[in-house]
């Protein structure tokens, strides 16, 4: 199979470029549509629950139609700009366009706040307004949710001020963290020569087959984060301090309160899942201890967590990864395989490793052209092949909603449900890898990869949840130093990993480079991943029982994840997410993998 260089993505079918007349026209159109929406909202604010119901119904249907058009343009432009910023933080023109876009986004935020407040004011009319066919009925779930969340609004002047200050506050701190971490390079000796590695490339060496390389990369990474600890600590303090203040002013119980609402689950559901996760920690510790023994060690240092197992150190070419993913997607559903082919053929994927490109991986929707784009750093490892399948799963999720004709408001899925397709896709691929393996060493390699991912999403995510909980608790009292962030991180890792790791070599600098901690609009960007893994694992088990008959219902679920809370959507498959039993069942499946791994 001919080699294919890991590509850069192409968004020229969205707009020819940031400096193009088409993008300039879209910028002007966005301003115009926003102005028209502001006038429409002003007319809505003159109405209340005592107004003529027919008039309110007419206006609310008009608002939903026009608001969706504005969101479609806004989300498309935002994705287009982000495609430049996330892949080249040195691009000053893109940074300028982003700043200009965000200035207008302040008006959008104010508009949304006014809309939420007004919908809360006419909440008593919603049952009547959503009874008749039309946009209001189509968006009944969204309207009800907005009405409920309107209770957590400050006054209009306060919300307007918060939106304006966000640009030079939490959002600016978030940008700083992204710029620092994406532009850092480290001189590192690899394959006999010193190379200037970006931080994502350096971090990717955690899965290098040579322990000496892994250890040196770990040490180099720690030294690099040490040199940037002060600005990154300031950034994290700024983001979390802003969240603390706004949550208090908005009447939130705590920082977790808004995260639960955004993810459309309740505390009972989270508690049930966390209970099952805590119960499973000894199983994962057995895995880490077994891995240490296989590496000839008493305990596992951090740099060995991602060490490949077995003797199969195969590296995939990009062409091989593409073919393998497509072929195995086809066994689940031709629609899934055809979608992946569109993504590959259309250059939807940015897979090249380079300086200025942000770390991690993500999939973003580009609704104006009904497509998605995927970012990752391809290094040929099985782990990255798994990541490729995962992110394409997100894209397939978007595709199901596009094909169902969902509006932008109907497509707003919570993270808990947004991981459903991605987990399913990576499970499909990894189970296929495992099924094809015959040699015990090859099986060990594959199980290693699977359990590395599982342990990250259960054990490490649990540590991140503990870390963020403690950070918020302390941040309410005062700013935290870089040393305190490191102290909390090590404590959280010890609580989660226990005697599974060598306590002398943990990763106290995790807080510096994980962008999730710096999200200006979303706290606890962690537990939804565990929800997604376990919910997706449970669905995969149902698929194994039912076969092809499962797929249509599954696609229907994906198309409607923005139109219901998690418990209601899960109930379609007879799943009760508010009880630990479901979560224990999914964790038991992973436990079987641990048992098989230990036996090898």
N, C-alpha and C positions, 0 to 999 in steps of 0.2 A: 504493500500500500504506500503510495507516494506521501512524503512528509508534507504537512501543512504547517506553516509558521503560525504560532498562536496569534490570532487576529486582533485588530482594534475594531470597535464597533462603528457603524455607519448610521447617522441620523439625517442624511441629506434629503431623505424623502419627507422629513418633517418640515425643515426649513433648509435652504441651501447653505446657510451659515449665520453666525451671530451678527455679521455686518451686512447681511443681505436685505434688499428692499422688502422681501416677504416677512422677515422677522420684524423689521421696523413697522410694517403695516399691522402685524399682529399686536405689537406693543401699543400702537395707537388705538387699535380696536379694543384692546383690553381696558384701556382708560375710558373709552367711550361707553362700553358695556357696564363698567363699574359705576359710572356716573348715572346711567339710566336705572341701574338697580338701586342706587342710593335714593333716587327720587321715588321709586316704587315702594321701597321700605318706609320712606317718610309718609306715604299715603296709607300704608298698612298701620302705622303707629297711631293713626287717628281712629282706628277701629278697636273695639274691645269685645268682651264676651257678651255685652248687651246690644251690640250692633246687629243689624239685619243679617241673618245667617246666610241668605242667598248671596248677599254682597260680599261677605267674608269668604264664602266658598269660591266665588268668582276670582277674587283678588289672590287668594292663596294658591289657586291653580295656576294663575298667571305668574305668581312669584316662583313657584317650583319649576315651571317651564323655562323662565328666563334665567333663574339661578343655575340651572343645570348647564345651560349654554355657556354661562360665564365660567363655571367650574371646569368645563371641558377645555376651554381655551387656556385658562389659568394653569391647570395641571399639565397640559401639553407643553406650554412654554417653560414651566418650571423644570420638567423632565429634560427638555432640550438644553437648558442652561446647565443643569446639574451634570449632564453628560460630559461637558467640557471641564467643569470645576473638579469633578471627582477623579478624572483621569489625568489632569495636568494642573496642579495647584500653582505652577509658575505662570500660567496664562493670565496676565494682568487684564486683558480685554474681557475675558470671561468673568473674572472677579468683579470687574466694573459692572458688567451686565447683571450679575447676580445682585450686587448692591442696589442697582436701579430697580430691579424686579422686586426686591424686598421692601424698598421704600413704598412702592404701590401696594405691596402685600399688607402693609399696616392698615391701609384703607379697607382691604378685604377683611382683615381681622375685626376691625370695628363694625363693618357691615354684618358679619356673622354674629357678633355679640348682640347687635340690635335685633337681628332676626330671632335669635334664641330668646331674648327677653320678651319680644312680642308674642312668639308662639306660646311661651309660658303664660302670658296674660290671657290668651284665648283658649287655654287648655281644656276648659269645660265644654267647649264647642267641638273638640276634635272627634268624639264618637259620631256626631252628626255629620261633620264635614267629610269624614272618611268612609261614610256609608254608601255614598253615590259613586259610580264609576268615574274615573278621571285621575289626574295627577295626585290629588290628595289621597285617594284610596291606594294608589300605587306606592305612595310614600308614607303609608300609615305608621309603619314601624319607626321610621326616621322622625316623623313629627312627634310621636309619643316620647321617644327617647330625648329629643331636644327639649320638650316641655319639662320632663323630669329633671334634666340637667340644668335648666334655667334657674333652679333653686340655688345653684352655686355660682351665681354671678355677683360681682360687686356692682356698684352704681355705674351708670353709663359713663360719666366722666372718669371714674377710676379705671374702668376697663379700657377706655380710649387711651388714657395715659400709660397703662401697662403695655398696651400694644406698641405705642410709640417708643417707650423706653426699652422694649425687648431688643431692638436693633443694636443699640449700644450697650445692652446688658447681657442677658443669658445667651442670645444668639451670637453676639460678638465673641463671647468666651468659647462657645462651641466651635466657631470658625477658627479661633486661635489654636485650639487643640488639633483640629484637622490639618491646619497649615503646618504646624510644627512637626507633627508625626509623619506627614506625607513627604516633607522635604528633607528630613534627616537621612543622612547616609553614614555608613560605617565602613572603614577600610578593613577588609577581612581576607585572610589568606584561604583560598579555596582552590583545590586542584592544582596546587603548586604555584599559584600566582595571587598577588594581592588585588582584590577587586573592591570598588566602592559599591556596597550593597545598600539598596533602600531598606527601610525597616521591615516592610512586608516580606522582602526576599530573605532578610536575615532571620526573621521569625519562622519562615518556611523551612529553615534548616533544622528545625526541631524534629523533623521526620527523616533526617539524613541517616543512611545506614551506618556511618562511621561515628562511634561514640565520641571520639576526640573532636570531631567537627561539631556535634551537638553541644558538647560541653563548652567549647570555645565560643560558640554562637550565643549560648545562654549567658556567659560571662560578658561578652561584648554588648549584648542587649542590655543587661543590667547597668553596665557602665554608661551606655548612651542615655538611658532613662534618668540616671543619676544627674547627668549634666543639665537636664531640662526639667528637673523636679519642681523648681520654684514657679515658673510660669504655668506649668500644668496643674500644680496644686491651686494656684490662684484661679485658674479657669474652672476647676471642679468646685471650688468654694463659691465662685460666682454663680454657676448654674444651680447648685443645690440651695444656696442662700435665697436666690430668686424664687425657687419652687416653694421653699418654706414660707416665705412672706406671702406669696399669692395664695397658697393653700389656707393659711390662717385667715386672710382677708375674705376669702370666698366661703368660709364656713365648712371647709373639709375637715373630716375627722383626723386625717393624717395624710402623708404623701401617698400611702398605699391606696387610699380611698379613690382618688381620681384614676389611678392605674387600673383598678378593678373595673371601674365604670367604663373606661376607654376600651378595655378588653372584654366587656360584656359578660363578666362572671361576677359571682358574689363571694363573700368571705368563706362561706361554707364550702364552696367548690375549691377555693384555693387551699383551705385548711385540709380538705380531704386529700388533695393531691400531695401537699407537703407532708402529710402524715405518712402516706405510702412511700414517698421519696426517702424520708428519714429511716423508715423501716428497712429500706433496700440498701442503705449505705454499707452495712457489713458485707453484703454480696459483692459490691464493687471493690471493697477493700481486699477481699479475697482475690479478685482479679489483679489488682495492683501488686499484691504480694507474690502471686504466681508469676507475674511478668518479671518481677525482680529476680526470682529464682531462675527463670529461663535466661536472664542476662548475667547470671552468676553473682548476684548481689543479695545482701540481706534486706536492704530497703531500696525503694525507687527514688532517685533524685528527680527534680522537676524536668531536667533535660532529657530524661528517658521516658517520660510519659507518652510521647508520640513516637518513640523508637519503633521502627518496623519490626514485626515478629517473623520468625521462621527464616528461611534462607532464600526465599523468593523476593528478590529486590527489583523486580521488573519495573521498568519505567515505560509509561505509555506515551506514544507520540500523540499529537493533537488529533491527527487523522484516525488513529486507533480508538481514542476516547470517543470521538464523534460516532464512529461506526458502532461501537459497543453500546453506547447509550441508545441510539436509534433502534438498533436491533432488539434490544430487550424491552424498550418502551412498546414496540409493536406487539409483543407477546401479551401485554396487558390490554392495549387498545390501539387500533390503527390510528385513531384520532390523535392519540398522544404522540405516536411516532411521526405522524405527518406534521404535527405542530413543531416538534424538534427539528425536523428537516427544514421547515420554513425559517426557523431561528438561525440555523447554521448557514443556509443558502443566502439569507438576507443580511448576513453580517450583523446580527443582533448582539453578538458577544464580544466583549473586550477582555481578552485572556492574556495579553502580553504583560510580562513583568518589566516595570520601568520606574525610574525616579519621578516623583511628582504625582504618582497615582496613589490613591488612598488604599489602605490595607483592607483586608477582609473580602467579603463577597456580598453582592446584593442583586436583586432583580427589581427594576422599576417599570411601571406602566407608562406607556406613551399613548394616551387615549385618543388623541386626534387622528392617529393612523391605525388605531386598534391593534397595537403591537406592544412588545415589551423589549427591554434591553437588560443584559446580564453582565455584571462585572465580576471578575475573579483574576487571580494570578496563577496561570497554569505552569506547573513545574514537572508534570509527568507522573506524579505520584498517584497511587490509588485513592488517597484522600481527596485530591483535587478532582479526580473523575467523579467521586461521590458528590463533591460540592457542585460540579457541573450539573449533575442530575437533579440535585436539590434545587438549584436556582431555576432550572428549566421547569421544574414543578410549579414554582411561583408563576412563571410565564404561562403555563397551561391553565392555571387557576384564573389568571386574567383573561385568557382566551375564552374560557367557558362563560365568563360574565359578559364579554363582548358579544359572543354569539347568541346569548340569551337576550341581548338588547337592554341590558341593565344601564340605568342612568348613572351619572357620577355619584349621586347621593346613595343609590342602591349598591354601588360598588365599594363603599367604604367598609371594608372588613376589619374586624379587630385582629390583632396579632395572634391571639389564641387560635382563631380559625384560619388565619392566613398561612399557618405552617402546615395545614392539612395535606395539600397536594405536594409540597416540597418533601415532606417526610415519606409520603407514599412513593414518590419517584426515586428517592435515594434507597428506599427499602427494596424496590423492584430491582434496581441495578445491583445492589450489594448481595441480595439473595441469589441473583443470577451468577455473580462472580463465585459465590460459595458453592453453588450447585455444580458448576463446571470444574471446580477444583477436585483433583483426584489424589495428589500427593499430600501426605500429612503436613509437610512443611508449608505447602501452598495453602492448605486449609487454615493452618496456624496464622499465616500472614493475613488472610482475609478476616478471620475472626478478630485478630488484633486490630485491624482497621475499624471494624464494626464496633468493637467494644471501646476503642479510643473515642469514637464519636458518641456512643451512648453515655460513656462516663463523663464526657464534657457537658452533655446536655442535662444530665442528672446531678452528678456530684459537683462539677465546677459551677453550673448554674445555681445550685443550692448555695455554694460559697458566695457567689455574687449577690444573691438575694440577702444573705446574712450581712455582707459587706455594706450594701446600700441601706439596709434597715438601720444599721449602727451609725452610718455616716449621717443620715437624716436626723437621728436622735441627738447626736453631738452637735450637728450644725445648727440646731435650734438654739444652742447655748453660745456658740462662738465659732469663728473660723478654725479650720484644722490645718496643721502644718503638714508638709510632705511626709515627715516622719510618722505622724499620726495616721495618715492614710495607709502608709506601709504597715504600721502596726495592726490596724484593723484588717487589712487584707490578709496578713499572715494568720491572724486569729481565725478569720472566716475559713481559710483553707485548712487549718488544723481541725476545725469543727467538722468540716465536710469530709476531708480525706482521712482523718484519724491516723491510725497506724498503717495506712496503705502507702504512705510516702515517707521519705527521709526528711524529718523536720528541719534539718540543717539547710536543705536546699529546696525551698519553696519559691514562689514567684511574687514577691511583695510589690513589684512594680506593675502588676496587671492593670491597676487603675489608671495608669498613664496613657495607655494606647488603645484601650477598649472604647470606641466612640459611643457605645451605648450609655455610658455613665454621663456623657456630656450633652445628651439630648435636651434641648431647651423646652420641649413640649411634652416629653414623656418620661416619667420616672419608672423605675423597676422594669427596665427594658431587658428582662432576664427570664422570669418565670413563664412567660408565654412560650418560650422555646421548649421548656419541659412539657408544658401542656401539649404543644404541637407534636412532639416526639411520641408521647404516650397515647394521645388521641389518634394519631396517624398509625401507630403500631396496632392499636385496637381495631381500627378500620381494616388494616391489612389482614388481620386474623379473620375478620368477617369475609373479606374477599377470598381468602383461601378456602373458606367453607362453601361460598356460594358461586365462585367462578365468574363467568362472563355476565351473569344476570345482575351482578353487583354494580357493574360499570355505569349503566344509565342513571341509577339512583345516586351514585357517587358524583357524576358530572352535574346532576341537578343540585346536589348539595353545594358543590363548588360555585355554581352560578348564583346561589342565594345566600352566601355567607355574610353579605352586607345587609340582610333583611330579617335578621332575628338574633336573639341572644344565644350564647353558646349552648346553654342547657336545652333550649327548645330545638335547636338544630341537631344536637346529639341524640335527642329522643326519637328522631326519625329512624334511627338504627337500633332502638331499644337500649340506648346507653344512658345511664344515670350518673352524670359527672359529679353530683353532689355527695356521692358515697365513695369511700376509699376502695371498695371492692373492684370497681372498674380499673382504677389506677394500679391496684395490686396485680390485676390480671395482665396488664401490659408489661409491668415490671417483671413479672414471672417469665414472660417470653424472653426478655433480655437475660434473666437469671439462667435460663437454659443455655444461652450462648456462653455464659461464664463457666458453667459446669463443663461444657464441651471443650472449652479452651484449657481449663485446668487439667483435663484428662489427657490432653495431647502431650 
